[in-house]
Amino acid sequence: MASIHPKAITTTGGTLSKAPPAATPTTTPAAASTPAQERAEIIRRIRTIIRTDQLISGERIGTERALAERLGVTRAALRSALDAMERDHEIVRLIGRKGGIIVSDGKLIRNIDTIESLPAIARRQGFSLDTTVLNATLTVASPVTARHLGLVEGTPVYALSRLRKLGGTPLSLEQSTLPARLFPNLLTVPNFGKSLYGTLRNHFNVEISDAEETLDILEASEEHAMLLNIPTGSPLVRIRRDAYTADGIPVEHAVDLFVASRIRFTLKATGYVRLSASE
């Protein structure tokens, strides 16, 4: 005869009855992640992609749509994470056919083939750019200035010197000269030095259309080092620029000095350029 487990039945007044079923343990569902937790997890996964794919600064992670699909998250959640990463300058988001989400190392990216103003470039990449006018005077054209601006030596010109800071850190020194006859009373325009090209466009109806630039490297002098808060002899990227209107009128001759460790230049090559008529 089969034995009956004492816990399976009980006897009450000689009647066998089954014991009540044991209570099923309850499991508290895991709390849904908060938006902050979801954002942190997406950022962690994007950093993992950058690391495992061995992406370096300037390389493309992908489009927003493709990355959202890869991570299996909504585009709204992805944008929240990208906003945070862009604020910390881990990535930048660029528009256009070659745009998308780009790995960043905190350096400002400037395309050599553009006449876009530095404030506009910085704003588009999520940086704050501050401008301090160190000197602004009405003077006369030197032989170099006259040659670049197509003027007679001694013609009145404006000479401007500005210091740019990126996120509070010195980025560049910029020296510009402009023909005074094209911009009467320029120095009286409020905040004229914050965005010089914006001032020329908005107050004088002069639009910069083309520019010729040369780029080379030099060492910071003691004066440069003091203003840019870098050691004397640090590498600087020098850009010499002549800017023109669409009609070919010279508008600006400028020399910009950038701290090399705080900016990256890009260039798109489109074809062969003849360097001399003999080639």
Salt bridges, closest charged atoms under 4 A:
GLU41 OE2 - ARG44 NH2 2.68
ASP53 OD2 - ARG70 NH2 3.35
GLU64 OE2 - ARG75 NE 3.17
GLU64 OE2 - ARG79 NE 2.80
ASP83 OD1 - ARG93 NH2 2.52
GLU86 OE1 - ARG93 NH2 2.84
GLU90 OE2 - ARG47 NH2 2.87
ASP105 OD2 - ARG264 NH2 2.93
GLU116 OE1 - ARG124 NH2 2.83
GLU174 OE1 - ARG162 NH2 3.11
GLU174 OE2 - ARG164 NE 3.10
GLU207 OE2 - ARG201 NH1 3.77
GLU213 OE2 - ARG110 NH2 2.83
GLU213 OE2 - ARG241 NH1 3.51
ASP216 OD2 - ARG238 NH2 2.68
ASP216 OD2 - ARG240 NH2 3.21
ASP242 OD2 - HIS148 ND1 2.79
ASP242 OD1 - HIS253 ND1 2.72
GLU252 OE1 - ARG241 NE 3.38
ASP256 OD2 - ARG241 NH1 2.69
